[in-house]
Amino acid sequence: MFTVTSTSPSRSDSTEAGEDEYGLKPMNCPGHCLIFASQRRSYRDLPIRYADFSPLHRNEVSGALSGLTRVRRFHQDDGHIFCRPAQIEDEIKKTLDFVRNVYSTFKLGPFRLTLSTRPADHYMGTAEDWESAENALKRALDASGQEWAVNEGDGAFYGPKIDIILKDSDGKEHQTATIQLDFQLPKRFELEYQAPAPEFERRGETTTDPEKLAESGAVTPVLIHRAVLGSVERLMALLIEHYDGKWPFWLNPRQVMVLTVNDSEDVMNLACQAQDVLMGRDGPANSALSSPSQLTVNIDSSRRSLPLKVREAKSKGYSVIVTVGPRQVPNGTVTVEIAGRERNDGTVGHTHEEMAPSDLLKLLKAKVDSYQ
């Protein structure tokens, strides 16, 4: 627990001695358990999935801290799935598919999967619970069709887990995504849902016996801890290294720069018009922004020379450079330079073309839609 001390704002006497100790939130699972327990649940409600991006805190020793890859305060796509025992394998398979889709979209990988099993000591629950959980994860991993390895004794204290391991540019391995199976926390929080044939339900089995189905009782759900990105800060560090600062257009925080050749009124008007079209705000003046494109489009209308402005835009990493000058004004077109990906010989390809802003918008939307 990461603890801090501070004088409580609730103290009525500011001269009162002493400070209060506070624990900074290390995880979201207890809060999600309380949300689950806040109302009566039925087997028909499950699976129930919660997600949280709030900051988490771990009091890492100073020697373990490293850039963005290991920090004391971080953000995580922290998800928790409350499911029936019979739903475990399907939920884990869906999460593994989710991981594969996300990482292939980012073009990260290859990654490796490890199954971390029960620690030798300092664990919660019985050996039978752990064996059941580990076997469920093994079946899900086998069904995924991906290669995996066992990491003996490295599971969390409350259950086994699947870790996704990525390498950075130096070959150092980092754990990013994780899928953890937890039979213990739901018991500790006394979580339950109502289901017919509860004895069969607890074993993840079904029955057609009318007498058994006529019975109804409380069953403890299974909790799956799920993080696809893991620490967002750590993933950002890996992405920065992976792309070496040359972000694909859909990810680039600096997507389009519009440059003016001079500051004449016609050129400035066309530049502003091009920006409006690319940002999806080219409707009537009195209408709201009905269909924003979500593109980042900036204008450099300074009086500096065009080569200097182009050089600066490239140095800042803009993917698309749009040039507007007197020659384009009559036709309402713009000159477009699109930075390409690095070729095998180490050079970076660029394309130059003259087109209408509306056609450029279609082209850029297609790049975003295809994650280019």
C-alpha positions in Angstrom: 0.0 0.0 0.0 1.3 3.5 -0.9 0.6 5.6 2.2 0.9 9.3 2.7 0.4 11.5 5.7 -1.4 14.8 5.9 -3.4 17.0 8.2 -7.0 16.2 7.8 -9.2 19.0 6.5 -11.9 17.9 8.9 -9.9 18.9 11.9 -11.7 21.7 13.7 -8.7 22.9 15.5 -5.7 23.8 13.2 -3.4 23.6 16.2 -4.3 20.0 16.9 -1.1 17.9 16.8 -0.6 14.9 14.5 -1.3 13.9 11.0 -3.6 11.3 9.4 -2.4 8.5 7.3 -4.0 7.8 3.9 -3.7 4.9 1.6 -3.6 5.7 -2.2 -5.7 3.4 -4.3 -3.6 0.5 -5.6 -6.4 -1.3 -7.5 -10.1 -1.0 -8.6 -11.3 -4.5 -7.8 -12.6 -3.9 -4.3 -14.7 -0.9 -5.6 -16.1 -3.0 -8.5 -17.0 -5.8 -6.0 -18.9 -3.2 -4.0 -20.8 -2.1 -7.1 -21.7 -5.8 -7.9 -22.9 -6.3 -4.3 -25.0 -3.1 -4.4 -28.0 -5.0 -5.8 -29.5 -8.4 -6.1 -28.1 -10.4 -9.1 -29.5 -13.3 -11.2 -27.6 -15.8 -13.3 -29.4 -14.1 -16.3 -27.4 -10.9 -15.5 -24.0 -12.5 -15.9 -21.5 -11.8 -17.2 -21.3 -8.3 -15.8 -18.3 -6.3 -16.9 -16.9 -3.1 -15.3 -14.0 -1.0 -16.4 -12.1 1.9 -14.9 -9.3 4.2 -16.1 -8.7 6.1 -12.8 -5.0 6.4 -11.6 -3.5 3.7 -9.5 -0.6 3.8 -7.1 2.2 1.4 -6.2 5.0 2.3 -3.8 7.8 0.9 -5.9 11.3 1.1 -4.4 13.3 4.0 -6.0 15.8 1.6 -7.6 13.0 -0.2 -9.6 11.6 3.0 -11.1 12.4 3.4 -14.8 11.1 6.1 -17.1 7.5 5.5 -18.1 7.9 1.7 -17.9 7.8 1.5 -14.1 6.3 4.4 -12.2 4.5 4.9 -8.9 1.4 6.5 -10.3 -0.1 5.1 -13.5 -3.3 4.6 -15.4 -4.6 1.2 -16.5 -7.6 0.0 -18.5 -8.6 -2.0 -15.4 -11.6 -4.3 -16.2 -13.4 -6.8 -14.0 -15.7 -9.5 -15.3 -18.1 -11.2 -12.9 -19.2 -14.4 -14.6 -20.7 -17.9 -14.0 -18.2 -20.8 -13.7 -19.5 -22.2 -17.0 -18.6 -18.8 -18.7 -14.9 -18.7 -17.6 -13.3 -20.1 -20.8 -15.5 -18.1 -23.2 -14.8 -14.9 -21.4 -11.0 -15.5 -21.3 -11.0 -16.5 -25.0 -12.8 -13.2 -25.8 -10.3 -11.3 -23.8 -7.4 -13.0 -25.6 -9.0 -12.2 -28.9 -9.4 -8.6 -27.7 -5.7 -8.5 -26.9 -4.7 -9.9 -30.3 -6.9 -7.3 -32.1 -5.6 -4.4 -30.1 -1.9 -5.3 -30.4 -2.2 -6.1 -34.1 -3.8 -2.7 -34.7 -0.9 -1.0 -32.9 1.4 -3.3 -34.9 3.1 -4.3 -31.6 4.6 -7.7 -31.3 5.2 -10.5 -31.5 4.2 -11.0 -27.9 4.4 -14.1 -25.8 1.8 -15.6 -23.4 2.8 -17.0 -20.0 0.6 -18.8 -17.5 1.7 -17.8 -14.0 0.7 -20.5 -11.4 0.3 -20.7 -7.6 3.1 -19.3 -5.5 4.9 -21.6 -3.2 3.5 -19.7 -0.2 1.6 -16.5 0.6 -1.5 -17.3 -1.4 -5.2 -17.2 -0.7 -7.6 -20.2 -1.0 -7.1 -23.9 -1.3 -4.9 -25.9 -3.6 -8.0 -27.4 -5.1 -9.3 -23.9 -6.0 -6.0 -23.0 -7.6 -5.9 -26.3 -9.6 -9.4 -25.6 -10.9 -8.5 -22.0 -11.9 -5.2 -23.0 -13.5 -6.9 -25.8 -15.6 -9.5 -23.3 -16.8 -6.8 -20.9 -18.0 -4.9 -23.8 -19.7 -8.0 -24.8 -21.6 -8.7 -21.2 -22.7 -5.0 -20.8 -23.8 -5.2 -24.1 -25.7 -8.4 -23.0 -27.4 -6.8 -19.7 -28.4 -4.5 -21.4 -30.8 -1.5 -19.3 -29.6 1.7 -20.6 -28.1 2.1 -20.2 -24.4 4.5 -21.2 -21.6 4.2 -21.8 -17.9 5.8 -19.5 -15.4 5.8 -21.6 -12.2 5.0 -19.9 -8.9 4.6 -16.4 -10.3 0.8 -16.0 -9.9 -0.9 -13.3 -7.9 -1.7 -14.1 -4.3 -5.4 -14.5 -5.1 -5.2 -16.5 -8.3 -3.3 -17.6 -11.5 -2.9 -15.2 -14.4 -2.1 -15.0 -18.1 0.5 -12.3 -18.8 1.3 -10.8 -22.2 5.0 -10.0 -22.6 6.4 -7.5 -25.1 10.1 -6.6 -25.8 11.3 -3.0 -26.1 13.9 -1.8 -28.6 16.7 -3.1 -26.3 15.3 -6.5 -26.1 14.1 -6.1 -22.5 10.8 -7.8 -21.7 7.8 -5.9 -20.2 4.5 -7.3 -19.0 1.6 -5.3 -20.5 -1.7 -7.0 -20.7 -2.9 -9.4 -18.0 -5.8 -11.8 -17.4 -6.2 -13.0 -13.9 -8.7 -15.6 -12.6 -9.9 -15.0 -9.0 -12.1 -17.3 -6.9 -11.1 -15.6 -3.6 -12.1 -12.0 -3.7 -15.8 -12.7 -4.5 -15.8 -15.0 -1.4 -14.2 -12.3 0.8 -16.8 -9.8 -0.3 -19.6 -12.4 0.0 -20.7 -11.8 -3.5 -23.5 -14.0 -4.9 -26.1 -14.4 -7.6 -29.3 -16.5 -7.7 -29.4 -19.5 -10.0 -31.4 -22.8 -10.4 -29.7 -26.0 -9.5 -27.0 -24.2 -7.5 -24.9 -27.3 -6.8 -24.5 -27.9 -10.6 -24.0 -24.1 -11.2 -21.1 -24.0 -8.8 -19.3 -26.8 -10.7 -20.0 -25.1 -14.0 -22.3 -27.9 -15.1 -25.9 -28.0 -16.4 -28.8 -30.4 -15.7 -32.2 -31.1 -17.2 -33.5 -32.7 -14.0 -36.8 -30.8 -13.3 -36.4 -31.4 -9.5 -32.9 -29.9 -9.4 -34.0 -27.0 -11.7 -36.9 -26.3 -9.3 -34.4 -25.5 -6.6 -32.8 -22.1 -6.5 -30.0 -20.8 -4.4 -27.0 -18.4 -4.0 -23.8 -19.0 -6.0 -20.6 -17.1 -5.7 -19.5 -15.6 -9.1 -16.0 -15.9 -10.5 -14.0 -12.7 -11.0 -11.7 -12.2 -14.0 -9.3 -9.3 -13.7 -8.6 -7.9 -17.2 -6.2 -5.3 -18.5 -5.6 -5.2 -22.3 -3.2 -2.2 -22.4 -1.9 -2.7 -18.9 -0.1 0.4 -17.7 -0.9 3.1 -20.3 2.3 4.9 -19.4 4.3 1.7 -20.1 2.5 1.0 -23.3 3.2 4.6 -24.4 6.9 4.1 -23.8 6.9 0.9 -25.9 4.9 2.6 -28.7 7.3 5.6 -28.7 10.2 3.3 -29.1 8.4 1.1 -31.6 7.6 3.9 -34.0 10.7 5.9 -33.1 8.6 9.1 -33.0 7.3 8.5 -36.6 3.7 8.0 -35.7 1.2 6.5 -38.2 -1.4 9.1 -39.2 -4.2 7.7 -37.1 -2.2 7.9 -33.9 -0.3 11.1 -34.6 -1.1 14.0 -32.3 0.2 16.3 -35.0 -1.7 15.2 -38.1 -2.1 18.1 -40.6 -0.3 21.4 -40.9 -1.7 24.0 -43.4 1.0 26.4 -44.6 0.4 29.7 -46.4 2.7 30.9 -49.1 1.9 34.6 -48.3 -0.5 36.5 -46.1 -2.8 37.8 -48.8 -6.5 37.8 -48.1 -7.4 35.2 -50.7 -4.7 32.8 -49.6 -5.6 33.2 -45.9 -9.3 32.6 -46.7 -8.5 29.4 -48.6 -6.3 28.2 -45.8 -9.0 28.7 -43.2 -11.6 27.1 -45.5 -9.3 24.1 -46.0 -8.9 23.8 -42.2 -12.7 24.0 -41.7 -13.3 21.3 -44.3 -10.7 18.9 -42.8 -12.1 19.4 -39.3 -15.6 18.9 -40.5 -16.9 22.4 -39.7 -17.6 23.7 -43.2 -21.4 23.9 -42.7 -23.6 27.0 -42.6 -22.2 29.7 -40.3 -25.2 29.4 -37.9 -25.1 25.6 -37.6 -23.4 23.6 -34.9 -20.4 21.4 -35.7 -22.5 18.6 -37.0 -19.9 16.0 -38.1 -16.5 16.7 -36.7 -13.8 14.7 -38.4 -11.7 14.4 -35.2 -8.6 15.3 -37.2 -6.0 17.7 -35.7 -5.4 20.5 -38.2 -3.2 23.5 -37.5 -2.4 26.6 -39.6 1.0 28.3 -39.9 0.2 31.7 -41.4 3.4 33.5 -40.3 5.4 35.6 -42.7 8.4 33.3 -42.7 9.6 31.7 -45.9 7.7 28.6 -47.1 10.8 26.3 -47.0 11.4 27.3 -43.4 7.8 26.5 -42.4 7.9 23.2 -44.3 11.1 22.2 -42.5 9.7 23.1 -39.1 6.4 21.2 -39.8 8.4 18.1 -40.7 10.7 18.4 -37.7 7.6 18.5 -35.5 6.4 15.3 -37.0 3.3 16.3 -38.9 2.1 13.5 -41.2 0.4 15.7 -43.8 1.6 19.2 -45.0 -0.9 21.2 -46.9 0.3 24.2 -48.9 -1.9 27.1 -50.0 -0.7 29.8 -52.4 -2.0 32.2 -55.1 -1.8 29.4 -57.7 -4.4 27.3 -55.8 -6.9 30.1 -55.1 -8.7 30.1 -58.5 -9.5 26.4 -58.3 -9.9 26.2 -54.5 -7.4 23.3 -54.4 -4.4 22.7 -52.1 -1.0 21.1 -52.5 -0.7 18.0 -50.3 2.5 16.3 -49.1 1.9 13.1 -47.2 4.8 11.5 -45.3 5.1 7.8 -45.9 6.4 4.9 -43.8 10.1 4.1 -43.8 11.3 2.0 -46.8 13.6 -1.0 -46.6 16.6 1.2 -47.6 16.0 3.5 -44.6 14.5 6.4 -46.6 11.0 7.7 -46.0 8.7 8.1 -49.0 6.5 11.2 -49.6 3.7 11.8 -52.0 2.8 15.2 -53.5 -0.6 15.9 -55.0 -3.0 18.8 -55.7 -6.6 18.2 -54.7 -9.7 19.7 -53.3 -9.9 19.8 -49.4 -13.0 17.6 -49.5 -11.1 14.9 -51.4 -8.2 15.2 -49.0 -10.7 14.7 -46.1 -11.9 11.5 -47.7 -8.4 10.2 -48.1 -7.4 11.0 -44.5 -10.6 9.5 -43.1 -9.8 6.3 -45.0 -6.3 6.3 -43.4 -7.8 6.6 -40.0 -10.5 4.0 -40.6 -7.8 1.5 -41.7 -5.4 2.4 -38.9 -2.6 3.7 -41.2 
